[in-house]
């Protein structure tokens, strides 16, 4: 079943044509990654899907329904977005942050269960639940942002550079968690500069360059593509990966 | 010692009214990063709502207070929808908000002068005559009511902000509007909420202040003091607004009591200027950007 359909999406802001006709599809249960250089339009794409940027042209459908251009409605529909830079509420406690993830939900029992599940997934957050989240380390803040996203109970999780600025060990943890998200039944659209790791866990991949999709296919095939190797995986085209 | 305690009591009473008004500035500032200079007009209208509810409708004081709170909350929300929302939709610079607020304030004040007229009106005396004496200290009945009602309203506000889901949503939106929208919190809803709460408290402040003095179209000028209190405590910070307001109230009554009431406003404004020079973020504020 198709979860997300983006069709010929154009987005401009501040006089820059950031997206120039992006078409992509995410199927239920998939991990799809979008790789591309800085400024290729990856974050713009996620911000357009979650309603923060108005497309000049093109359509987006989520579970077959047209996406309404209002962030709170989009969250309600079941898309949750873990933004670049995490954007946790540093002035609130860890637990308050997580509970705000469930802001639109009313199923108290299920919320309590999900909170337990998040604490199970991130024991560090349980230890620090009463602490102001601004006092957490970068890695802990990323886990909080991901835990908060789980609390929204959305079916599609948009992840924007989740490994950015993290130590290698934590990068591995973050990618392990993404796999756990999939096991929990989430569909994932992952934007990453760490193309190697992203292609390793993804089912399919799109390569975004200057606002256009230039390549797409199975993540394995993309990872073997010589041009992708040279541009994103740090390998010279003459030497093997 | 008696003078000291007497002035302290007076200071807490006037400070609590400043606090009721100052939190309205701070709540709006914390979400929208501009000072709603039409707040004084909302307070003034609250004083009129309360007055007419008690005189024309013959409601008791509590009924008048509820009418003032609801009326002012309604006016504040309408003001937001009519005056500020169009600016938000166009992503106008914050200066436009301030100019619009001043314009709205003049419009409301002059509408009242044109319709109701400039003559001051007296509230009926509902609290009885003569001060209440405790030891050697006299407390005016209206002053006591001001302090108790303000304290109850402010404690309720703090409990609401710190312990309810909506209160947390306000704090989250104040911290980062985009992140709160990602949780499904509608910024428009939070903005309506803070204007409603700020307006409701302004209405209560209006009825109390009108009872202490009189009701007239320029009564909202008092908010200049509460604005000083909000800046002094740290704009955008609720505890800061409370602290600033109480300190300002006490300082004013001490200046009046020990020096002369002529120096009262001089000292208040000196304090504002000194604070802006030395510590622009106020006692508890965090960002020291424009305090307009």
Interface residues (C-beta under 8 A of the other chain):
Chain A: X50 X51 X52 X70 X71 X72 X75 X76 X80 X81 X83 X87 X88 X89 X90 X91 X92 X96 X99 X100 X101 X103 X104 X148 X152
Chain B: X165 X168 X169 X171 X172 X174 X175 X176 X178 X179 X180 X181 X182 X183 X184 X185 X186
